[in-house]
Amino acid sequence: MIPERILRSMITELLRQGADFADIFIEERITNNISMTSGKVETALSGKSFGVGVRATKGSQSIYAYTNEVSETALMSVAKGIGDVLVSERNDAMSLSFEEKSVKNDHLFILTPSSVGKDERVKIMKIATEGAKSVSKLISQVSVEFWDYDQKIWIYNSEGLKTSDRRLRTRLMISAIATKPGEKETGFFGPGAAMGFEFYNTFDVYEAGQKAGRIAARMINAEYAPAGKMPVIISNEFGGVIFHEACGHALEATSVAKGASVFAGKLGQKVAADCVSAVDDATIPNAWGSANIDDEGTPTRRNVLIENGILKSYLIDKFNGRKMGMESTGSARRQDYRYAPTSRMSNTFILPGEYYPEEIIANTEYGLYAKSMSGGSVIPGTGEFNFSVREGYLVEKGRITKPVRGATLIGKGSEVLWKIDMVGNDLARAQGMCGSASGSIPADVGQPTIRVSELIVGGRNK
């Protein structure tokens, strides 16, 4: 570790050069990544990284630099370089001491990545491959990626904070391709958790592979989806990606503080139907997007974003919170030490309602049932989105009748919130990687089954 006297000198130097706040983020990370195609290992990479990120702010100005050179000379040079950029008067009357803030670990783990060999990881991947291939002879290729990391962080700031945390992440990503002459469809399933290798005792890996294979096999024989405005039932788990992308990002202070969000200035106002409540909760034990503290050292918490249609909170980091005159909500996150932290989602989901999924389907005369979602695009400032449906079905006279493919959902997040008219009781979450200003980070999306009374469905005919 870096001697504390050096860290104190770095922050003191930044304050002397006029910063009104400064912090240091130290990270050590061990990563393992294995990729397999058709049962054969393609790549197996392991790595260790160590680096330091340094930030200083003055009013609305924020300057960030990072280095993996950790000699006293190199670190002091980084601090002085940041200080030189600050447009401020020098303040030489400065002293600083740190007070350690202990962190309660709510995300316990048993088997660290370093305690598990490559053969054990490969065995898991082969089981997933076998599961995907077992579904249908139409499955022509299965790709599996195994990913885990062990991250230790230390945070020091000019308010005297000294704290640390350790985070483990483990994920398995399974892609199955079904083909027939001139056509192919892909199924995907990617479970993950803030756990060690014991994660693979919490679910059936063979069935996880079957899930990916089943999606591909069903969709390759499906008709093409009809187009037009219609009710759309969006299933639980990864269906929550629409709320995450089209609404969640607009609730982050990164956008709100600039006024570049449709939700800016609307706290306490009605922004959704009465049946819609949503939270961001980084305290869920061992959830994919959870952590004990955020990347500024603030304890994480459960933040109610929308309650019965009323906007209750934004997701706020220290820097943007000062601009907004609001306290941090423990939402500062970053990919690694190379990125300055900013407000980001963790585990974000719509809360359950009163209906069974079967009731929602039975109450729908005609529409689309989006069982699982794929990729899409969103315009952050407006919330306008375009998402592909990976697995879809037609609903006719209150029944699911046949699979359909090629559907896209087109709309605007803030408008969709008003058109949700039924919310199920089957809340479930799914895992993904979220990319934004501070890099790519683990994040859970989720919701119960919901119905949007009217949404534009893009489709095509054969």
GICOR-V165681 format. One record per residue. N is the residue number from 1. D_LAST is the distance of its C-alpha to the last C-alpha in Angstrom with 1 decimal. Layout:
BEGIN
{{N/D_LAST} {N/D_LAST}}
END
This chain:
BEGIN
{{1/62.4} {2/63.5} {3/67.0} {4/67.0} {5/69.7} {6/67.2} {7/64.5} {8/67.2} {9/68.4} {10/64.9} {11/64.2} {12/67.8} {13/67.3} {14/64.2} {15/66.1} {16/69.1} {17/66.9} {18/65.8} {19/62.7} {20/62.6} {21/60.4} {22/59.6} {23/58.0} {24/57.4} {25/54.5} {26/55.2} {27/52.6} {28/52.7} {29/49.5} {30/48.7} {31/45.1} {32/43.4} {33/39.9} {34/38.6} {35/35.1} {36/34.0} {37/31.1} {38/30.7} {39/34.1} {40/36.0} {41/37.6} {42/36.5} {43/38.7} {44/41.5} {45/43.0} {46/45.9} {47/47.7} {48/50.3} {49/50.6} {50/53.3} {51/53.6} {52/55.0} {53/53.5} {54/56.0} {55/55.5} {56/57.8} {57/57.3} {58/59.5} {59/58.4} {60/54.8} {61/55.1} {62/53.7} {63/54.2} {64/52.8} {65/53.6} {66/53.2} {67/54.9} {68/55.1} {69/58.7} {70/60.8} {71/64.3} {72/66.5} {73/66.7} {74/62.9} {75/62.2} {76/65.0} {77/63.7} {78/60.3} {79/62.0} {80/64.2} {81/61.3} {82/59.5} {83/62.7} {84/63.3} {85/60.1} {86/61.0} {87/62.6} {88/65.3} {89/69.0} {90/70.3} {91/71.6} {92/74.1} {93/75.3} {94/72.8} {95/72.9} {96/70.2} {97/70.0} {98/67.2} {99/67.0} {100/64.7} {101/62.3} {102/61.3} {103/57.8} {104/57.1} {105/54.4} {106/51.9} {107/49.4} {108/51.3} {109/50.3} {110/51.7} {111/50.4} {112/50.3} {113/48.1} {114/51.3} {115/52.2} {116/49.1} {117/48.7} {118/45.7} {119/45.6} {120/45.1} {121/42.1} {122/40.6} {123/41.1} {124/39.0} {125/36.2} {126/36.2} {127/36.1} {128/33.0} {129/31.4} {130/32.4} {131/30.9} {132/27.5} {133/27.5} {134/28.7} {135/25.6} {136/23.5} {137/23.7} {138/20.3} {139/22.2} {140/23.0} {141/24.9} {142/26.8} {143/28.6} {144/31.4} {145/33.6} {146/37.0} {147/38.7} {148/42.0} {149/44.7} {150/48.2} {151/49.2} {152/52.7} {153/53.5} {154/56.7} {155/57.0} {156/60.1} {157/60.5} {158/63.2} {159/63.6} {160/65.1} {161/62.1} {162/61.9} {163/59.2} {164/57.0} {165/54.0} {166/52.2} {167/48.5} {168/46.5} {169/42.7} {170/40.8} {171/37.0} {172/34.6} {173/31.1} {174/28.7} {175/25.3} {176/23.4} {177/20.5} {178/18.4} {179/16.8} {180/15.3} {181/14.8} {182/13.0} {183/12.1} {184/14.5} {185/15.2} {186/18.6} {187/20.9} {188/24.1} {189/27.4} {190/30.5} {191/33.6} {192/36.7} {193/40.2} {194/43.4} {195/45.1} {196/46.4} {197/45.3} {198/46.1} {199/42.7} {200/41.3} {201/43.5} {202/41.8} {203/38.4} {204/37.1} {205/35.7} {206/34.1} {207/32.2} {208/31.2} {209/29.6} {210/27.9} {211/26.4} {212/24.7} {213/23.5} {214/22.3} {215/19.9} {216/18.3} {217/18.3} {218/16.8} {219/13.9} {220/13.0} {221/12.2} {222/10.7} {223/7.7} {224/6.4} {225/9.4} {226/10.3} {227/12.4} {228/16.0} {229/19.5} {230/20.2} {231/22.5} {232/21.6} {233/23.6} {234/24.2} {235/25.7} {236/29.0} {237/29.9} {238/27.6} {239/26.2} {240/29.4} {241/28.2} {242/27.2} {243/30.8} {244/32.2} {245/30.4} {246/30.2} {247/33.5} {248/35.6} {249/36.0} {250/37.2} {251/39.9} {252/41.3} {253/44.6} {254/43.3} {255/41.4} {256/43.6} {257/46.8} {258/45.5} {259/44.3} {260/40.8} {261/39.3} {262/38.2} {263/40.5} {264/43.6} {265/46.6} {266/45.0} {267/46.9} {268/47.9} {269/45.4} {270/42.5} {271/39.2} {272/37.0} {273/36.9} {274/39.8} {275/37.9} {276/37.0} {277/39.4} {278/38.8} {279/40.9} {280/41.3} {281/43.4} {282/44.6} {283/47.2} {284/45.0} {285/46.7} {286/44.9} {287/41.6} {288/39.5} {289/40.5} {290/44.0} {291/47.3} {292/51.0} {293/51.5} {294/49.3} {295/49.8} {296/52.7} {297/54.5} {298/53.9} {299/53.3} {300/49.8} {301/49.2} {302/46.9} {303/45.9} {304/44.7} {305/42.4} {306/41.4} {307/43.3} {308/42.2} {309/40.4} {310/43.4} {311/43.3} {312/46.1} {313/46.0} {314/44.6} {315/44.4} {316/47.4} {317/49.1} {318/52.7} {319/52.3} {320/49.8} {321/51.7} {322/54.9} {323/53.1} {324/52.0} {325/55.3} {326/53.7} {327/54.2} {328/51.9} {329/49.6} {330/49.6} {331/46.2} {332/47.1} {333/45.0} {334/44.4} {335/42.7} {336/46.1} {337/49.4} {338/47.8} {339/46.4} {340/48.2} {341/47.4} {342/45.7} {343/44.2} {344/41.2} {345/39.5} {346/40.3} {347/38.9} {348/37.2} {349/35.8} {350/35.5} {351/38.1} {352/37.4} {353/37.7} {354/38.5} {355/35.4} {356/34.1} {357/30.4} {358/30.1} {359/31.7} {360/29.3} {361/26.3} {362/28.4} {363/29.2} {364/25.6} {365/24.3} {366/20.7} {367/19.2} {368/17.8} {369/19.8} {370/19.8} {371/21.5} {372/21.9} {373/21.5} {374/21.1} {375/22.3} {376/22.5} {377/24.7} {378/27.6} {379/30.0} {380/33.3} {381/35.3} {382/33.0} {383/31.0} {384/27.7} {385/24.9} {386/21.3} {387/20.5} {388/17.6} {389/17.1} {390/17.5} {391/17.4} {392/16.1} {393/16.3} {394/15.9} {395/19.4} {396/20.3} {397/23.9} {398/25.3} {399/23.5} {400/20.9} {401/18.5} {402/15.5} {403/14.3} {404/11.4} {405/10.7} {406/10.3} {407/12.7} {408/15.7} {409/18.9} {410/20.7} {411/24.3} {412/28.0} {413/30.0} {414/33.1} {415/31.2} {416/29.1} {417/32.5} {418/33.5} {419/30.4} {420/30.8} {421/32.2} {422/32.2} {423/33.3} {424/33.4} {425/36.2} {426/34.4} {427/35.1} {428/34.0} {429/33.8} {430/31.9} {431/33.0} {432/32.0} {433/33.5} {434/34.1} {435/34.8} {436/37.0} {437/40.3} {438/42.2} {439/39.7} {440/37.4} {441/38.7} {442/37.8} {443/36.6} {444/35.5} {445/32.9} {446/32.7} {447/32.5} {448/32.3} {449/29.2} {450/29.0} {451/27.2} {452/26.5} {453/26.8} {454/24.4} {455/22.2} {456/19.5} {457/16.1} {458/13.7} {459/10.0} {460/6.7} {461/3.8} {462/0.0}}
END
